[in-house]
Amino acid sequence: MKTYLVGGAVRDRLLDYPVKENDWLVVGETAEAMLARGFRPVGKDFPVFLHPVSQEEYALARTERKTAPGYKGFAVHAAPDVTLEEDLLRRDLTVNAMAMAADGELIDPFHGRRDLEKRILRHVSPAFTEDPVRILRVARFAARYAHLGFSVAEETRHLMREMVAAGEADFLVAERVWAELHKALLERTPATFFQVLRDCGALRVVFPEVDALFGVPQPEKYHPEVDTGVHALMVLDQAALLSDKAEVRLAALLHDLGKALTPSHYWPSHHGHEQKGLPVLAKMCDRLRVPNSFKALCTQVMEYHTHCHRALDLRADTLTDMLQAIGAFKPDNRLDEFLQACEADARGRTGFEDRLYPQADYIRAAATAAAGIDTTAVLQGGLQGAQIGAAIHKLRIKAVNDYKQRYHSTMALESA
């Protein structure tokens, strides 16, 4: 059985980049022979098997022929007569179309190593245009390696634009879009993913809610970058520095979707954008089948990020209501994630990238004070149902107000 290490494992080894998993290609074998050796089949669309010991994936060499639009419109041919080069030819990028033999020999028929050295993401062949998922994959690889100086080859950008113009991106299904988006959010520079999609025109097809933000102005006094779309990507960059969680990064990116709904005669003001964006966010999450944990945090950040920025000036009851609404008093609360996304928003502005965000510690302390109240008297006072909740909420407001007074008194003394 001739086996070769292929794809990302070869690419990342040559880059001296962390290799997450090994993918193996088998040449000259049949599915029956793999089963006889104890391999377990897992591939639905083409023959892929798990090694009986290592559990790593082994795929039979195959070729593909386009038969219909979309990423599923392929006829797959996997047989012992398919050569290594034929299999590599069907891959998306030259840097992913290399193989390594057991003795360490590099098989590189499409000059992937040269493109690695030049920091170029380039398609292997015109067959690139047959699979719309490749648009998303190229954008994701750009997000992964942008910090190393990688960029998309102009001829590949051209093909991507042609694919979008031909309507191929319209065939992308929610599951594949979300899978690539989730991976992209976890990359080193996730904003690059969206910029590459915008450059080829795919952003308005795949993520029209984000694309609609570009060209919408904001007050220059608070947003020197002015453009709301630019701001959204800057916020995503900051979120990537503050958190490694995809939920936080997505919430940061989407927090201002409502600004795209502001009538132009009100520009650059966006009064009420927090509430206006909620239906847009809900529809986007439903369309892409975004997991509920992501949707919940995105909703909280969109609705309350302005409250968070103004926390030091909020009345105690308003701040307590916000903490209650975002679940800050629950044992499994996500207050830190909420605050990270809001801090990313505050820093995602030209010239504000290194600005301190005291609101985060202030809100944490207020939440701790409110959560630490003694409820014994309320629970033993004969109140029923909603009366208990109202009484506890009232105690929390008092605790927050007491903390607020102490905080501002301390600040006044320090500044005197």
Secondary structure in CASP SS format (residue, H / E / C, confidence):
PFRMAT SS
TARGET T0000
AUTHOR 0000-0000-0000
METHOD secondary structure of the structure
MODEL  1
M C 1.00
K E 1.00
T E 1.00
Y E 1.00
L E 1.00
V E 1.00
G C 1.00
G H 1.00
A H 1.00
V H 1.00
R H 1.00
D H 1.00
R H 1.00
L H 1.00
L H 1.00
D C 1.00
Y C 1.00
P C 1.00
V C 1.00
K C 1.00
E C 1.00
N C 1.00
D E 1.00
W E 1.00
L E 1.00
V E 1.00
V E 1.00
G C 1.00
E C 1.00
T C 1.00
A H 1.00
E H 1.00
A H 1.00
M H 1.00
L H 1.00
A H 1.00
R C 1.00
G C 1.00
F C 1.00
R E 1.00
P E 1.00
V C 1.00
G C 1.00
K C 1.00
D C 1.00
F C 1.00
P C 1.00
V E 1.00
F E 1.00
L E 1.00
H C 1.00
P C 1.00
V C 1.00
S C 1.00
Q C 1.00
E C 1.00
E E 1.00
Y E 1.00
A E 1.00
L E 1.00
A C 1.00
R E 1.00
T E 1.00
E E 1.00
R E 1.00
K E 1.00
T C 1.00
A C 1.00
P C 1.00
G C 1.00
Y C 1.00
K C 1.00
G C 1.00
F E 1.00
A E 1.00
V E 1.00
H E 1.00
A E 1.00
A C 1.00
P C 1.00
D C 1.00
V C 1.00
T C 1.00
L H 1.00
E H 1.00
E H 1.00
D H 1.00
L H 1.00
L H 1.00
R C 1.00
R C 1.00
D C 1.00
L E 1.00
T H 1.00
V H 1.00
N H 1.00
A C 1.00
M C 1.00
A E 1.00
M E 1.00
A C 1.00
A C 1.00
D C 1.00
G C 1.00
E C 1.00
L E 1.00
I E 1.00
D C 1.00
P C 1.00
F C 1.00
H C 1.00
G H 1.00
R H 1.00
R H 1.00
D H 1.00
L H 1.00
E H 1.00
K H 1.00
R C 1.00
I E 1.00
L E 1.00
R C 1.00
H E 1.00
V C 1.00
S C 1.00
P H 1.00
A H 1.00
F H 1.00
T H 1.00
E H 1.00
D C 1.00
P C 1.00
V H 1.00
R H 1.00
I H 1.00
L H 1.00
R H 1.00
V H 1.00
A H 1.00
R H 1.00
F H 1.00
A H 1.00
A H 1.00
R H 1.00
Y H 1.00
A H 1.00
H H 1.00
L H 1.00
G C 1.00
F C 1.00
S E 1.00
V E 1.00
A C 1.00
E H 1.00
E H 1.00
T H 1.00
R H 1.00
H H 1.00
L H 1.00
M H 1.00
R H 1.00
E H 1.00
M H 1.00
V H 1.00
A H 1.00
A C 1.00
G C 1.00
E H 1.00
A H 1.00
D H 1.00
F H 1.00
L C 1.00
V C 1.00
A H 1.00
E H 1.00
R H 1.00
V H 1.00
W H 1.00
A H 1.00
E H 1.00
L H 1.00
H H 1.00
K H 1.00
A H 1.00
L H 1.00
L C 1.00
E C 1.00
R C 1.00
T C 1.00
P C 1.00
A H 1.00
T H 1.00
F H 1.00
F H 1.00
Q H 1.00
V H 1.00
L H 1.00
R H 1.00
D H 1.00
C C 1.00
G C 1.00
A C 1.00
L H 1.00
R H 1.00
V H 1.00
V H 1.00
F C 1.00
P H 1.00
E H 1.00
V H 1.00
D H 1.00
A C 1.00
L C 1.00
F C 1.00
G C 1.00
V C 1.00
P E 1.00
Q C 1.00
P C 1.00
E C 1.00
K C 1.00
Y C 1.00
H C 1.00
P C 1.00
E C 1.00
V C 1.00
D E 1.00
T H 1.00
G H 1.00
V H 1.00
H H 1.00
A H 1.00
L H 1.00
M H 1.00
V H 1.00
L H 1.00
D H 1.00
Q H 1.00
A H 1.00
A H 1.00
L H 1.00
L H 1.00
S C 1.00
D C 1.00
K C 1.00
A H 1.00
E H 1.00
V H 1.00
R H 1.00
L H 1.00
A H 1.00
A H 1.00
L H 1.00
L H 1.00
H C 1.00
D C 1.00
L H 1.00
G H 1.00
K H 1.00
A H 1.00
L H 1.00
T C 1.00
P C 1.00
S H 1.00
H H 1.00
Y H 1.00
W C 1.00
P C 1.00
S C 1.00
H C 1.00
H C 1.00
G C 1.00
H H 1.00
E H 1.00
Q H 1.00
K H 1.00
G H 1.00
L H 1.00
P H 1.00
V H 1.00
L H 1.00
A H 1.00
K H 1.00
M H 1.00
C H 1.00
D H 1.00
R H 1.00
L H 1.00
R C 1.00
V C 1.00
P C 1.00
N H 1.00
S H 1.00
F H 1.00
K H 1.00
A H 1.00
L H 1.00
C H 1.00
T H 1.00
Q H 1.00
V H 1.00
M H 1.00
E H 1.00
Y H 1.00
H H 1.00
T H 1.00
H H 1.00
C H 1.00
H H 1.00
R C 1.00
A H 1.00
L H 1.00
D H 1.00
L C 1.00
R C 1.00
A H 1.00
D H 1.00
T H 1.00
L H 1.00
T H 1.00
D H 1.00
M H 1.00
L H 1.00
Q H 1.00
A H 1.00
I C 1.00
G C 1.00
A C 1.00
F C 1.00
K C 1.00
P C 1.00
D C 1.00
N C 1.00
R C 1.00
L H 1.00
D H 1.00
E H 1.00
F H 1.00
L H 1.00
Q H 1.00
A H 1.00
C H 1.00
E H 1.00
A H 1.00
D H 1.00
A H 1.00
R H 1.00
G C 1.00
R C 1.00
T C 1.00
G C 1.00
F C 1.00
E C 1.00
D C 1.00
R C 1.00
L C 1.00
Y C 1.00
P C 1.00
Q H 1.00
A H 1.00
D H 1.00
Y H 1.00
I H 1.00
R H 1.00
A H 1.00
A H 1.00
A H 1.00
T H 1.00
A H 1.00
A H 1.00
A H 1.00
G C 1.00
I C 1.00
D C 1.00
T C 1.00
T H 1.00
A H 1.00
V H 1.00
L H 1.00
Q C 1.00
G C 1.00
G C 1.00
L C 1.00
Q C 1.00
G C 1.00
A H 1.00
Q H 1.00
I H 1.00
G H 1.00
A H 1.00
A H 1.00
I H 1.00
H H 1.00
K H 1.00
L H 1.00
R H 1.00
I H 1.00
K H 1.00
A H 1.00
V H 1.00
N H 1.00
D H 1.00
Y H 1.00
K H 1.00
Q H 1.00
R H 1.00
Y H 1.00
H H 1.00
S H 1.00
T H 1.00
M H 1.00
A H 1.00
L H 1.00
E H 1.00
S H 1.00
A C 1.00
END
